[in-house]
Amino acid sequence: MMKSFALWKAKESGQASTVVSNAASIGMTLAECTGCSTLRLLLKRGLQIMCGLSMRFRRISASLIQVEHNCGASVIRSFFIFTFFFVLPYPALGQKDVSVKTINEIKRSIIPIVCGYVDEQNAFQIAEVAGTGFFVDLNGRFITDAHVLDGWDEINRTRHPCFPAIYIPDQGWNWKSFEPQFHFQWFPFIGCESDSAVDLAVCHPNENPFTSKRVLKKNIAVVSFDLQTWPEGTAIAFTGFPLESKSPISSEGFIAGFQLISESIKGFDYFVDKAAWPGASGSPLYLANGKVIGIIRQRGQNAGSGISLARSATVISDFLSKHPYTTKQP
């Protein structure tokens, strides 16, 4: 079931050859100069930092040791060559860690997927937190993993008769201090479209939270996707409702690698160097800028403990394009 992403590695190897070749050009261009030691050191240090970040660039620093510079058009030309061949193809280089502000922003988009019921006092009770989802459009639709929706019968049998729902706290999730109890607005949902082959489902609440007068607009938001393929070492985070937590839990880590989904399905999964707890399925995987690049779907077990798999945003985008919003929901 675990197939290595051989095609990806082959593609990277070819790309590395081009980059090293271009680095030699930069060295020759800079060698035309003498002087401007500050700019020389900055350019040299920039390349050396990237050498340390990736084995692909180790040969670059050797070509820079004997470089002499002078001020003029060749230095400016070198800067643009440096930017074109190193900064643009590898946007994750120099990327910051995921900030508290970014985590707080993503909380506006996530929701717990629960099985709930209304008790004798007409209060909504949660029988179980099944997983996580996040909003993908202003019609109130949210996406999650298809397997998150598979256990309703079991919950009804073992916990309490209940129905699927999501909820949004009245004050949002960005508390100044921990709130053991909080008020929220709940929204049942029934209509979902799913595809077990890619393990994705998109659902529509009976009432749109984005137009509901029960929800403050500042407390909810739609995610923004990034469809680029991000390399190993890219800082990421994921936030959701694992371990039946009724409030969000976040974890930070890095992209660790890639895996093909199958021979018949276009797309791939990210390996993440952090364990995802039960219930984290459906959590958004996002960058330091808050853009979503995947969805957590599986945690490693046994020898694979300590890692997680996230379906890439390209697969999510393709799935949503095949299941667009319609006024007549399933």
C-alpha positions in Angstrom: 0.0 0.0 0.0 2.9 2.3 0.8 4.5 3.1 -2.6 7.5 5.4 -2.9 7.1 8.6 -5.0 9.8 7.5 -7.5 8.6 9.8 -10.2 8.8 12.8 -7.9 12.4 12.0 -7.0 13.4 11.4 -10.6 11.9 14.8 -11.4 13.8 16.5 -8.6 17.1 14.9 -9.6 16.8 16.4 -13.1 15.9 19.8 -11.6 19.0 19.6 -9.3 21.3 19.2 -12.2 20.0 22.4 -13.8 20.3 24.4 -10.6 23.9 23.4 -10.0 24.8 24.2 -13.6 23.2 27.6 -13.2 25.1 28.2 -9.9 28.3 27.9 -11.8 27.1 30.6 -14.2 26.5 32.9 -11.2 30.0 32.2 -9.9 31.5 33.2 -13.3 29.3 36.3 -13.5 30.4 37.4 -10.0 34.0 36.6 -10.8 34.0 39.5 -13.2 33.9 41.9 -10.3 36.4 43.2 -7.7 35.2 45.2 -4.7 31.8 45.7 -3.1 32.7 43.2 -0.4 29.4 43.7 1.5 27.3 42.8 -1.5 29.7 39.9 -2.3 29.3 38.5 1.2 25.6 38.8 1.2 25.2 36.9 -2.1 27.8 34.4 -1.0 26.1 33.8 2.4 22.7 33.5 0.7 23.8 30.7 -1.4 25.8 29.0 1.4 22.6 29.1 3.6 20.8 27.2 0.8 23.7 24.8 0.5 23.1 23.9 4.2 19.4 23.5 3.6 19.7 21.0 0.8 22.3 18.5 -0.3 21.6 19.5 -3.9 23.5 22.8 -3.5 26.8 21.7 -1.8 28.9 22.2 -4.9 27.8 25.8 -5.1 29.9 27.1 -2.2 33.1 25.7 -3.7 32.5 27.8 -6.8 32.1 30.9 -4.7 35.3 30.7 -2.5 37.5 32.2 -5.2 34.9 34.8 -6.4 36.0 38.5 -6.6 33.5 41.2 -7.2 33.3 44.8 -8.3 30.3 47.2 -8.3 28.3 47.5 -11.5 25.8 45.9 -13.8 27.3 42.4 -13.4 26.5 42.5 -9.7 22.9 43.5 -10.4 22.7 40.9 -13.1 24.0 38.3 -10.6 21.3 39.2 -8.1 18.5 38.6 -10.6 20.1 35.3 -11.7 20.3 34.3 -8.0 16.6 35.2 -7.5 15.4 33.5 -10.7 17.2 30.2 -10.1 17.0 29.8 -6.4 14.3 31.9 -4.8 11.5 31.4 -7.3 11.9 27.6 -7.8 12.3 27.0 -4.0 9.8 29.3 -2.2 10.0 27.3 1.0 13.7 28.3 1.5 13.9 30.8 4.4 10.2 30.2 5.2 9.2 31.2 8.8 7.6 28.8 11.3 3.8 28.9 11.6 2.9 31.8 14.0 0.3 32.0 16.7 -1.5 34.6 14.5 -1.7 32.1 11.6 -3.0 29.4 13.9 -5.7 31.7 15.3 -6.7 32.6 11.7 -7.1 29.0 10.6 -9.4 28.4 13.6 -12.0 30.5 12.0 -12.3 27.9 9.2 -12.3 24.6 11.1 -15.3 22.9 12.7 -15.7 19.8 14.8 -17.8 17.1 13.2 -20.0 15.6 15.9 -22.8 13.2 16.5 -25.3 15.1 18.8 -28.8 15.1 20.1 -31.3 17.4 21.9 -32.0 16.4 25.5 -35.1 16.8 27.5 -34.2 20.4 28.4 -33.9 21.2 24.7 -30.1 21.6 25.0 -27.8 20.2 22.4 -25.6 17.4 23.7 -22.5 15.9 22.0 -22.5 12.1 21.9 -19.1 11.9 20.2 -16.6 14.1 18.3 -16.0 12.1 15.1 -13.4 14.3 13.4 -12.6 17.6 11.8 -13.7 19.6 8.8 -13.1 23.1 7.3 -15.1 25.5 5.2 -14.4 25.6 1.5 -17.0 28.1 0.2 -19.4 30.9 1.4 -22.3 28.5 0.8 -21.3 26.9 4.1 -19.9 23.7 2.6 -17.1 22.0 4.4 -14.7 19.2 3.5 -13.5 16.3 5.6 -12.2 12.8 5.1 -14.9 10.3 3.8 -14.0 7.8 6.5 -14.9 10.4 9.2 -18.6 9.9 8.2 -18.6 6.1 8.3 -19.2 5.5 12.0 -22.7 7.1 12.7 -24.4 3.7 13.2 -21.8 2.5 15.6 -22.1 5.8 17.6 -25.9 5.5 17.7 -25.6 1.9 18.9 -22.9 2.3 21.6 -23.2 5.9 22.7 -26.6 7.5 22.2 -29.1 8.0 19.4 -27.7 11.1 17.6 -27.4 12.9 14.3 -24.4 14.5 12.4 -23.8 18.2 13.1 -21.1 20.8 13.4 -20.9 23.7 15.9 -19.3 27.2 16.0 -18.6 29.0 19.4 -20.3 32.3 20.0 -17.1 34.0 20.8 -14.9 32.2 18.2 -11.9 30.1 19.2 -9.4 32.8 19.9 -9.8 32.9 23.6 -7.6 35.2 25.8 -7.7 32.4 28.4 -8.9 28.8 28.4 -12.7 28.4 28.6 -13.7 25.0 30.0 -17.3 25.8 29.1 -18.5 27.9 26.2 -21.7 28.6 24.3 -22.0 27.6 20.6 -24.4 27.4 17.7 -24.9 24.0 16.2 -25.9 23.1 12.6 -27.1 19.7 11.6 -26.1 18.3 8.2 -27.3 15.4 6.1 -26.3 16.0 2.5 -22.8 14.9 1.7 -21.0 13.9 -1.5 -18.1 11.6 -1.1 -15.5 9.6 -3.0 -14.0 6.7 -1.2 -11.2 6.4 -3.8 -9.7 9.6 -2.6 -11.2 9.5 0.9 -12.8 12.9 0.7 -16.4 14.2 1.4 -18.0 17.6 1.0 -21.0 18.4 3.2 -23.6 21.1 3.4 -25.2 22.1 6.7 -29.0 22.5 6.7 -28.5 26.2 7.4 -25.6 28.3 5.9 -23.4 29.5 8.9 -22.1 32.4 6.7 -25.6 33.9 6.3 -27.0 32.8 9.7 -27.8 35.6 12.1 -26.7 33.2 14.9 -23.0 33.5 13.9 -20.8 36.5 14.1 -19.1 36.9 10.7 -15.7 37.6 12.2 -15.7 34.1 13.7 -15.8 32.1 10.5 -13.9 32.2 7.2 -13.3 30.1 4.1 -9.8 28.6 3.7 -7.5 29.5 0.8 -5.7 26.7 -1.0 -2.1 26.6 -2.3 -1.8 24.1 -5.1 2.0 24.1 -5.3 4.0 21.1 -4.4 6.0 22.0 -1.4 9.4 20.3 -0.7 10.7 18.4 2.3 11.6 20.7 5.2 8.7 23.1 4.6 7.2 24.3 7.9 3.6 23.3 8.3 0.9 23.0 11.0 -2.5 21.2 11.3 -5.4 22.1 13.6 -8.4 20.0 14.5 -10.4 18.2 17.1 -8.6 15.0 17.9 -9.1 12.8 21.0 -12.8 14.0 21.1 -11.6 17.4 22.2 -14.4 19.9 22.0 -11.9 22.8 21.4 -9.1 22.9 18.8 -5.7 21.3 19.2 -2.8 22.4 16.9 0.5 20.7 16.0 3.5 22.1 14.1 6.0 20.1 12.0 7.6 19.8 8.6 6.9 18.1 5.3 8.9 14.9 5.4 8.2 13.3 2.0 5.7 12.2 -0.6 3.7 9.1 -1.6 1.6 8.2 -4.6 -2.1 7.5 -3.8 -2.4 4.8 -6.5 -1.5 4.1 -10.1 -5.0 5.1 -11.2 -5.4 8.3 -9.2 -3.6 11.5 -10.1 -2.1 13.2 -7.1 -0.1 12.4 -4.0 0.0 12.5 -0.2 2.4 14.5 1.9 4.3 12.7 4.7 4.3 14.9 7.8 6.9 14.3 10.6 4.3 14.6 13.3 1.8 12.1 14.6 -1.9 12.9 14.1 -4.1 11.7 16.9 -7.4 9.9 16.4 -10.0 12.5 15.4 -7.5 14.7 13.6 -8.7 13.3 10.3 -10.1 16.1 8.2 -7.8 18.8 9.8 -6.3 21.3 7.3 -2.5 21.1 6.7 -1.4 24.7 6.2 1.7 26.8 5.7 3.1 29.8 7.6 1.0 32.1 5.5 -2.2 30.2 6.4 -2.8 28.7 3.0 -4.0 25.1 3.0 -1.9 22.5 1.2 -3.6 19.3 2.3 -5.9 17.5 4.7 -4.8 15.1 7.4 -6.2 11.6 6.7 -4.1 9.0 8.3 -1.6 8.5 11.2 1.3 6.2 11.1 1.1 3.0 13.0 3.7 0.4 14.3 6.9 1.1 12.5 5.3 4.2 11.0 4.4 5.8 14.4 5.3 9.4 14.7 4.3 10.4 11.1 1.1 11.3 9.4 -0.3 11.4 5.8 -2.1 14.3 4.3 -3.9 14.3 1.0 -2.5 17.2 -1.1 -4.6 20.3 -2.1 -4.4 19.4 -5.8 -6.5 16.3 -5.0 -8.9 18.3 -2.9 -9.3 20.9 -5.7 -10.0 18.2 -8.3 -12.5 16.6 -6.0 -14.4 19.9 -5.4 -14.4 20.6 -9.1 -16.3 17.4 -9.6 -18.7 18.2 -6.8 -19.6 21.9 -7.3 -22.2 23.6 -5.2 -25.8 23.4 -6.4 -29.0 24.8 -4.9 -30.3 21.2 -4.9 -28.1 19.5 -2.3 -28.0 15.7 -1.9 
